[in-house]
């Protein structure tokens, strides 16, 4: 065959597959959706929330991480004294509300594990919790709730159960003022509604001695219209708050833990924070509670990616912070005692003693 008569069939140009949106663009789009629904919420870097909480709680060292570090409610004047407007993502002449909500973004090294749906649900859960904090901060104040009314609520839950609530929330680093019963009650309401909507199977692990859900809601329900707040904060792309169950190796462990009253003892001590199921929690990374929490529903991309169930460096650092700070203070105190001790002050060189 003559080579000149051979004609080459033209090939269609390959069409490039559409590129997935960059993670930073996904974050911007998701945050814009929430800001359009709630102009009082601001999504900031985690260090901004930590800075505000450290100032509020008079924490003077970075060794001690502040509690409730995923979100906070703060007055505008106090916030602008600590945070620049560009850190809030607003213009210099923008009008800000009197009380504002700060939501911490996920750490940058964990953002790659988030899908758009994961991030939507992550922010929804934090904003829902923060909105309840926003409402109850005023409703549980001395001017709005008398001591007798607070006492009736505690008695309705049970004093033993309330002591358990305080112990669990303190261990989970959710309490800014653990000795204040009003604050403990308000935080419990937010945590209970959050778990009820996003991870209901975890409630008996966190609070094993609580009465039935109907009894709890009869006590805390009038203080907060959780259903309305859930819908007000829900992104349009999501229809359900409950998360997809994480694959487990021991599916019967959760049911056994919920039925066995003795299992609750570990929960009262450390809580199931090792499963990364509650925003802002920091607790033990080992033990039976960790194993049980792995069998429960966890928020996809919640505190961390659901696949991360081993020891977390940030979690371990938070556990070491308080002992190291205490050890450092002991060393400093011992050093001052040695320097100022009478025996050391009275010690003189032999030449000077001989001259006298």
C-alpha positions in Angstrom: 0.0 0.0 0.0 1.3 3.4 -0.9 2.2 5.4 2.1 1.0 8.6 0.5 -2.7 7.3 0.4 -2.7 6.5 4.1 -4.7 9.1 6.0 -4.5 9.5 9.8 -7.8 9.5 11.7 -7.9 12.7 13.8 -8.1 11.9 17.5 -10.4 14.0 19.7 -8.6 16.1 22.3 -8.7 14.6 25.8 -11.0 16.4 28.1 -9.5 17.1 31.5 -11.5 16.0 34.5 -12.8 18.9 36.5 -10.5 19.7 39.4 -11.9 19.3 42.9 -12.1 22.6 44.7 -9.2 23.4 46.9 -9.6 22.9 50.6 -9.2 26.6 51.4 -12.0 27.4 48.9 -14.3 24.8 50.5 -13.7 26.4 53.9 -14.4 29.9 52.6 -17.7 28.7 50.9 -18.9 26.8 53.9 -18.2 29.6 56.3 -20.0 32.0 54.0 -23.1 29.9 54.1 -23.1 30.0 57.9 -22.4 33.7 58.1 -25.3 34.4 55.8 -27.6 32.5 58.2 -26.0 33.9 61.4 -24.3 37.2 61.2 -23.3 37.0 64.9 -21.0 33.9 64.4 -17.4 34.3 63.3 -15.1 31.6 62.2 -11.5 32.2 63.3 -8.2 30.4 63.8 -8.0 28.2 66.9 -5.4 30.4 68.5 -7.8 33.3 68.4 -10.4 31.4 70.5 -7.6 30.3 72.9 -6.4 33.8 73.3 -9.9 35.1 74.2 -10.4 32.3 76.7 -7.0 32.6 78.3 -7.7 36.3 78.9 -11.1 35.6 80.3 -9.8 32.9 82.7 -6.5 34.7 83.5 -4.4 31.9 82.2 -0.9 33.4 81.9 0.9 30.4 80.4 0.5 28.5 77.1 1.3 25.3 79.0 -2.3 25.2 80.2 -4.9 24.9 77.3 -8.1 26.7 78.1 -11.4 24.8 78.5 -14.2 24.9 75.9 -11.6 25.8 73.3 -13.7 25.1 70.2 -16.2 28.0 70.7 -17.0 30.9 73.0 -19.4 33.7 73.5 -17.8 37.1 74.1 -18.7 40.7 74.4 -17.8 42.9 71.5 -15.7 45.4 73.4 -13.7 42.7 75.1 -13.1 40.9 71.8 -11.9 44.0 69.9 -9.4 44.7 72.7 -7.9 41.2 72.1 -8.5 40.5 68.4 -7.9 42.5 65.3 -10.8 42.9 62.9 -8.9 41.2 60.1 -8.6 38.1 62.3 -12.4 38.1 62.3 -12.6 38.6 58.5 -14.5 41.9 58.7 -13.9 45.4 57.4 -12.6 48.1 59.6 -16.0 50.0 59.4 -18.2 46.9 59.8 -20.9 47.1 62.5 -20.5 44.2 65.0 -23.2 42.9 67.4 -22.9 43.5 71.1 -22.4 39.8 71.9 -20.5 37.6 69.4 -19.8 33.9 68.9 -16.4 32.6 67.9 -16.1 29.2 66.3 -12.6 27.7 65.9 -11.7 26.3 62.5 -10.2 22.8 62.4 -6.4 22.7 62.7 -4.8 23.2 59.3 -3.1 19.8 59.3 -6.5 18.1 59.7 -8.4 20.1 57.1 -7.3 17.7 54.3 -9.3 14.9 55.9 -12.6 16.9 55.7 -15.1 16.7 52.9 -17.5 19.5 52.3 -20.3 17.6 54.1 -17.9 16.8 57.0 -17.1 20.5 57.4 -20.8 21.5 57.2 -21.7 19.1 59.9 -18.6 20.0 62.0 -19.6 23.7 61.9 -23.3 23.0 62.4 -22.5 21.0 65.6 -20.3 23.7 67.0 -22.6 26.5 66.1 -25.6 24.7 67.6 -23.7 24.2 70.9 -22.5 27.8 70.9 -26.0 29.1 70.2 -27.3 27.3 73.3 -24.4 28.7 75.3 -25.4 32.2 74.0 -29.0 31.8 75.1 -28.3 30.2 78.5 -25.6 32.6 79.5 -28.4 35.1 80.1 -31.2 32.8 81.1 -29.2 31.2 83.9 -27.9 34.5 85.2 -28.8 35.6 88.8 -31.2 38.2 87.4 -33.1 35.6 85.3 -32.9 32.4 87.4 -33.1 32.5 91.1 -31.1 30.2 93.3 -34.3 28.4 94.3 -35.2 27.7 90.6 -31.7 26.4 89.9 -31.9 24.2 93.0 -35.2 22.7 91.8 -33.6 21.8 88.5 -30.7 20.2 90.2 -33.0 18.2 92.5 -35.0 17.1 89.5 -31.9 15.7 87.9 -30.7 14.3 91.2 -27.8 15.6 93.3 -25.7 12.5 92.6 -26.4 12.8 88.9 -25.4 16.5 89.0 -22.2 15.7 90.7 -21.5 13.2 88.0 -22.3 15.8 85.3 -19.8 18.2 86.9 -17.2 15.5 87.2 -17.5 14.5 83.5 -17.6 18.0 82.1 -14.7 19.0 84.2 -12.7 16.0 83.0 -13.7 16.8 79.4 -12.4 20.4 79.8 -15.8 21.9 79.0 -16.2 24.0 82.2 -14.7 27.5 82.5 -16.0 27.8 86.0 -16.4 24.3 87.5 -17.3 25.6 90.9 -20.3 27.6 89.6 -23.4 25.5 89.6 -25.2 27.9 87.2 -22.4 27.5 84.7 -22.3 23.7 85.1 -26.0 23.4 84.6 -25.9 25.7 81.5 -23.1 23.7 79.9 -24.8 20.4 80.6 -27.9 21.7 78.8 -25.7 22.5 75.7 -23.8 19.2 75.8 -26.9 17.1 76.3 -28.8 18.7 73.4 -25.7 18.4 71.2 -25.2 14.7 72.0 -29.0 14.1 71.6 -29.0 15.5 68.1 -25.6 14.5 66.8 -24.5 11.4 68.7 -27.4 10.0 70.8 -25.7 6.7 71.5 -23.0 8.5 73.5 -25.4 9.9 76.2 -25.4 6.8 78.4 -21.6 6.7 78.1 -21.1 10.3 79.2 -23.9 10.3 81.8 -24.7 6.8 82.8 -26.7 7.7 86.0 -29.1 10.1 84.4 -32.8 9.3 84.4 -34.7 8.7 81.2 -34.5 11.1 78.3 -38.1 12.2 78.9 -37.3 13.1 82.5 -34.2 15.0 81.5 -36.0 17.0 78.8 -38.8 17.8 81.2 -36.2 19.5 83.4 -34.0 21.3 80.8 -36.4 21.6 78.0 -38.1 24.9 79.1 -34.8 26.6 79.4 -33.8 26.2 75.7 -35.8 25.7 72.5 -33.2 23.3 71.1 -35.4 22.3 68.1 -35.7 25.9 66.8 -31.9 26.5 67.3 -31.1 23.3 65.5 -33.1 24.4 62.5 -31.8 27.9 62.6 -28.2 26.8 62.4 -28.8 23.9 60.0 -27.0 24.4 56.6 -29.3 24.0 53.6 -27.2 21.1 52.2 -27.8 18.9 55.3 -31.1 17.3 56.3 -30.0 15.2 59.2 -27.9 15.9 62.3 -27.0 12.3 63.1 -23.7 11.1 61.8 -22.7 7.9 60.0 -21.7 5.2 62.4 -17.9 4.4 62.4 -16.9 0.9 61.4 -16.1 -1.1 64.5 -14.3 -4.3 65.4 -16.5 -5.0 68.4 -20.0 -4.0 67.6 -21.5 -5.5 70.8 -19.3 -3.4 73.1 -21.5 -0.3 73.0 -24.7 -2.2 73.9 -22.9 -4.0 76.7 -21.5 -0.7 78.0 -24.9 1.0 78.0 -26.6 -1.9 79.8 -23.9 -2.5 82.4 -24.2 0.0 85.3 -20.6 -0.6 86.4 -19.3 0.6 83.1 -20.2 4.1 84.0 -17.5 4.4 86.7 -14.9 4.9 84.0 -17.0 7.5 82.2 -17.3 9.5 85.4 -13.6 9.5 85.7 -12.4 10.4 82.1 -15.4 10.4 79.7 -15.2 9.1 76.2 -13.2 11.9 74.8 -10.6 9.6 73.3 -13.1 8.8 70.6 -13.1 12.5 69.6 -16.9 12.7 69.9 -17.5 15.9 71.7 -16.2 19.3 70.5 -13.4 20.6 72.7 -12.9 17.6 74.8 -9.5 16.4 76.1 -9.3 13.3 78.2 -7.7 10.0 78.6 -6.5 8.4 75.4 -6.6 4.8 76.6 -8.7 2.4 78.7 -12.1 0.8 78.3 -13.9 4.1 77.6 -11.8 4.6 74.5 -12.7 1.1 73.2 -16.4 1.7 73.9 -16.4 5.0 72.2 -14.9 3.6 69.0 -18.1 1.5 68.7 -20.4 4.6 68.8 -21.5 7.1 66.3 -18.8 9.8 65.9 -19.0 13.0 63.9 -17.3 12.7 60.5 -14.4 15.1 60.7 -15.7 16.3 64.0 -12.9 17.0 66.4 -10.6 15.1 64.2 -11.0 12.7 61.3 -12.9 9.6 62.4 -10.1 7.4 61.3 -7.8 8.9 63.9 -8.4 6.9 67.0 -4.9 6.5 68.3 -3.1 8.8 70.7 -3.1 12.4 69.5 -0.1 14.6 70.0 -2.2 17.6 70.9 -4.2 15.5 73.4 -1.1 14.1 75.0 0.5 17.6 75.2 -2.7 18.9 77.0 -2.4 16.1 79.6 1.3 16.9 80.2 0.8 20.6 80.4 -0.6 20.8 84.0 1.9 18.4 85.5 4.8 20.2 83.8 3.6 23.6 84.9 3.2 22.3 88.5 6.7 20.7 88.4 8.1 24.0 87.1 6.5 26.0 89.9 7.8 23.6 92.5 11.3 23.9 91.2 11.1 27.7 91.3 9.7 27.7 94.8 12.5 25.3 96.0 15.1 27.5 94.4 13.8 30.6 96.1 13.8 28.8 99.5 17.4 27.7 99.0 18.5 31.2 98.0 16.7 32.8 100.9 17.4 30.2 103.6 19.2 31.6 106.8 21.9 29.0 106.6 22.9 30.1 103.1 22.7 33.8 104.0 24.9 33.3 107.1 27.6 31.3 105.3 30.8 33.4 104.9 34.1 32.8 103.3 36.8 31.5 105.7 39.0 34.7 105.1 36.2 37.0 106.3 35.5 34.9 109.4 39.2 35.0 110.3 39.5 38.8 110.0 36.6 39.1 112.5 
